[in-house]
Amino acid sequence: MTEQEVLDLFHSIGVIKKGHFRLSSGKHSDTYLQCAILQQYPEHHSRALHSLAEKVSTYQPTVIVGAAVGGIISAYELARLCKTRCIFAERVDGTLKFRRGYELAPDDRVVLIEDVVTTAKTTLELVELIKSHGLEPLAVTALVDRQKADTSPFSYPFFALVKVEAVLYDEAECPLCKENVPLNDPGSRRLHSKS
């Protein structure tokens, strides 16, 4: 699928939401991308991820790694398309860790996948987790790249299905807060964090 076809699909099934949102990064925005909406349609999800699979297959990954919660289903589907295995990291006391018997072998070839990359905070945590196992990711992928133009913090090849530049605000300066627009907090970062 082309980027425009993916965007059209996102609009048609309701992935792109408008309103007032607190993102996993803590930033506020008038736009939220709920990739779980895409993931509930296996055929759409698979079709969309096919282009990422074509790009990362050239790296011959042995494992696709995602982060809970948003990256689990996409890690599985990308691994299925690349004919390899997948694992995911989840938060334990606020820190990303591998559980459930998941391990990385010294010769594993790792590709990371995220649902949405905005500040890349979770993705960089995932990179550090991979490095703590003595490995370096071969590539980083995402369904959506929300980073500001030319600000990617990755020193690895980075591929995303779509680029969506949405306005971000620090909470203290958010005009939506000042207008008392109801705040939605749909992210999953805080699900298993100590707060």
C-alpha positions in Angstrom: 0.0 0.0 0.0 1.1 3.5 -0.7 1.3 6.1 2.1 -1.8 7.8 0.8 -3.7 4.5 0.7 -2.7 3.8 4.3 -3.9 7.3 5.3 -7.1 6.8 3.4 -7.6 3.5 5.2 -6.8 5.2 8.6 -9.5 7.9 7.9 -12.1 5.4 6.7 -11.9 3.0 9.7 -11.3 5.7 12.4 -7.7 5.4 13.3 -7.1 9.2 13.2 -9.0 10.9 16.0 -9.5 14.6 16.7 -10.0 16.2 20.1 -7.7 16.8 23.1 -5.4 14.0 24.0 -2.6 13.3 26.4 0.0 11.2 24.6 2.2 8.5 26.1 5.0 11.0 26.1 3.0 13.3 28.4 2.6 15.9 25.6 -0.9 17.1 24.6 -2.2 17.1 21.0 -5.3 17.7 19.0 -4.7 14.5 17.0 -4.4 10.9 18.2 -3.7 7.8 16.1 -5.4 4.7 17.7 -3.6 1.9 15.8 -5.6 -0.7 17.8 -8.4 0.2 15.4 -6.3 -1.0 12.5 -5.1 -4.1 14.4 -8.7 -5.2 14.9 -9.0 -5.8 11.2 -6.4 -8.6 10.4 -6.7 -8.2 6.6 -6.2 -4.4 6.6 -3.4 -4.7 9.2 -1.6 -7.4 7.2 -2.0 -5.4 3.9 -0.6 -2.3 5.5 2.4 -4.1 7.1 3.3 -5.8 3.9 5.4 -2.8 2.7 7.3 -2.7 6.1 7.9 -6.5 5.7 9.4 -5.9 2.2 11.8 -3.3 3.6 13.0 -5.2 6.7 13.2 -8.7 5.0 16.4 -7.5 3.4 18.0 -7.4 6.9 17.1 -11.1 7.4 15.7 -10.6 10.9 15.5 -13.6 13.2 13.3 -11.8 15.7 10.8 -8.9 15.6 10.6 -7.0 18.9 7.6 -4.9 19.9 6.6 -3.1 23.1 3.4 -3.8 25.1 0.7 -2.9 24.5 0.6 -1.1 21.2 3.4 -3.1 19.5 2.4 -6.7 20.3 0.0 -7.4 17.5 2.1 -5.6 14.9 5.2 -7.4 16.1 3.4 -10.7 15.5 2.1 -9.7 12.1 5.5 -8.4 10.9 7.1 -11.6 12.1 4.5 -13.7 10.3 5.2 -11.8 7.1 9.0 -12.0 7.5 8.6 -15.7 8.5 10.5 -15.3 11.8 9.6 -15.2 15.5 8.4 -12.3 17.6 8.7 -11.2 21.2 7.5 -8.2 23.1 8.7 -6.2 26.1 6.4 -5.0 28.8 6.7 -2.6 31.7 7.7 -4.0 35.1 7.7 -1.2 37.8 7.8 1.3 34.9 10.8 -0.2 33.1 10.6 -2.2 29.8 11.7 -5.8 30.3 11.3 -9.2 28.7 9.1 -11.6 30.6 7.3 -14.8 29.8 10.5 -16.7 29.1 11.4 -14.4 26.1 15.1 -14.3 25.4 17.5 -13.0 22.8 20.3 -15.2 21.5 23.8 -13.7 20.9 23.3 -14.2 17.1 19.8 -12.8 16.9 19.1 -10.2 14.1 16.6 -7.8 15.7 14.1 -5.5 14.1 12.0 -3.3 16.3 8.4 -2.2 15.7 6.2 0.4 17.4 2.7 1.5 16.7 3.3 5.3 16.9 6.6 7.1 17.3 6.2 10.7 18.6 9.0 11.6 21.0 10.6 8.1 20.5 10.8 7.7 24.3 9.5 4.1 24.4 11.4 3.2 21.2 14.6 4.4 22.7 13.9 2.4 25.9 13.4 -0.7 23.6 16.7 0.0 21.9 18.4 0.2 25.3 16.8 -3.1 26.3 18.2 -4.8 23.1 21.6 -3.3 23.8 21.5 -4.7 27.4 21.5 -8.1 25.7 24.6 -7.3 23.7 22.8 -6.6 20.4 22.0 -3.7 18.2 18.8 -3.4 16.3 19.2 -3.7 12.5 16.2 -1.4 11.9 13.4 0.4 13.6 9.8 0.4 12.2 6.5 2.0 13.1 3.0 2.2 11.8 3.0 5.9 12.2 5.9 8.4 12.4 4.7 11.5 14.3 8.2 13.0 14.9 8.8 16.5 13.9 10.5 16.8 10.5 14.2 15.7 10.5 14.3 15.1 14.2 14.6 11.3 14.3 16.9 10.2 17.2 17.6 6.9 15.6 21.1 5.9 14.4 19.4 2.9 12.7 17.4 2.7 9.5 13.9 3.9 10.3 10.8 2.9 8.3 7.1 4.0 8.9 3.9 3.3 7.0 2.9 7.0 7.2 4.2 10.3 8.4 1.6 12.4 10.3 2.8 15.7 11.7 0.4 16.7 14.5 0.7 19.7 16.8 2.2 18.9 20.2 1.9 21.0 23.4 3.6 20.9 26.8 0.8 20.5 29.3 1.5 23.9 30.9 1.2 25.7 27.5 -1.7 23.6 26.0 -4.3 25.9 24.5 -6.9 23.1 24.6 -6.4 22.9 28.4 -6.9 26.7 28.6 -10.1 26.3 26.6 -11.3 23.5 29.0 -11.6 21.0 26.1 -12.1 17.6 27.8 -8.9 15.6 28.0 -8.6 12.0 26.8 -5.8 9.8 28.0 -5.9 6.8 25.6 -2.3 5.7 25.8 -1.0 2.6 27.5 2.4 3.8 28.9 0.9 4.3 32.4 -0.9 0.9 32.5 1.9 -0.8 34.3 3.9 2.1 35.6 4.4 3.1 39.2 2.8 6.5 39.6 
